[in-house]
Amino acid sequence: MDDAHLAVSLITLGDPGRLTGGYLYHRRMAELAAAHRATVGFVSFPEHPFPLPALAGPAVLRRAVRSDVVVLDSIAAAFLGPWLAARRAAPPLVGSLHQPPGGIDHGPARRAMQAPLDRLAWRRARLLLVASQALADRLADEGVPRERIRVVPPGRDVAPASTGPPPELRRGRRAGLLCVANWVSNKGILPLLEATARLQDGLATLHLAGDDQADPRYAARVRARLSRPDLAGRVVVHGPLPREQVAALYQAADVFVLPSFRETYGTVWGEAMAFGLPVIGWRAGNLPHLAGHGQEGLLVPPGDVEALSRALGRLAGDETLRRRMGEGARRRAADRPTWQQSAALFFAALREAAHANGPV
């Protein structure tokens, strides 16, 4: 039975091709499915204001049940939870969690409404696949039996490094800083710009890679900040890039910085560390689980722009220090799985759920 082909329906929200962590994670799994005798088909809820996507629940379920196992992305769980509770027969369900119940990008009112709906969906799941041990521990603390939880982190490899000459990121300064993140408030782009503006002249050039229209209102604030004289010539905006070009930026950078306030895992930190980059960010989310302060990077108090600026200046101005921390980051990243290894864990868990007997 384990050698049989596995048909997987993966339920998500909106366009599965967007450039954010959870969507990229699932696309990588879909790309690697054939090597594990599986296929992954995406089924999406329409992206409307909360909670309107839930109206499409019956149609989404009808499409998804034509498979051996259904994977439910945590970003769509709240919209399917009530319909799952009302349905008796369905293929085995597996949760794929990149955020805790209630999400991480919403205000208190939305989280309070969404969390019970998320939990309603997860009660029907045979297994919950989570992106980090920190999230696994949080779910266990909330009462989810650990035997239903599997940790399947993102891969550390973004793409093969280019064999050609890397791009020149320093732009006449002492260091090239790289941030790979979509322009949404949680990622801390505005505090990063403030910290960069406080650096001494000639110290560093900051490069921003990621979707600069992910949140148009926030993007307008970022562009307004970029237009001020104290950042003139200090920041290069690359916009969304394919994996190969992101890998080239990692290869060419001196320091990676992402002052994200909440990250369940933080795939880009792991990617940067695999390229031998010291990392800088808030002492928040999953970063303290990935890098040690003073060992693989510098972690500063959340929201402390002055401390963030000092950390940037310290690594930008000390090549010996950043080389030492970068080598530490590379060694630590080597202990994390590649995408091929993560896919093996992912599809093994799906087969386990598909072959389990009886309801949850």
Buried (B, 14 or more C-beta within 10 A) or exposed (E): EEEEEBBBBBBBBBEBEBBBBBBBBBBBBBEBBEEBEBBBBBBBBEEBEBBEBBEBBEEBBEBBBEBBBBBBBBBBBBBBBBBBEEBEEBBBBBBBBBBBBBBBBBEEEBBEBBBEBBBBBBBBBBBBBBBBBBBBBBBEEEEBEEEBBBBBBBBBBBBEBBEEEBBEBBEEBBBBBBBBBBBBBBBBBBBBBBBBBBBEEEBBBBBBBBBBEBBEEBBEBBEEBBEEEEBEEBBBBBEBBEBEBBBBBBBBBBBBBBBBBBBBBBBBBBBBBBBBBBBBBBBBBBBBEBBBEEBBBBBBEBEBBEBBBBBBBBBBBBEEBBEBBBEBBBEBBEEBBEBEBBBBBBBBBBBBBBBEEEEE
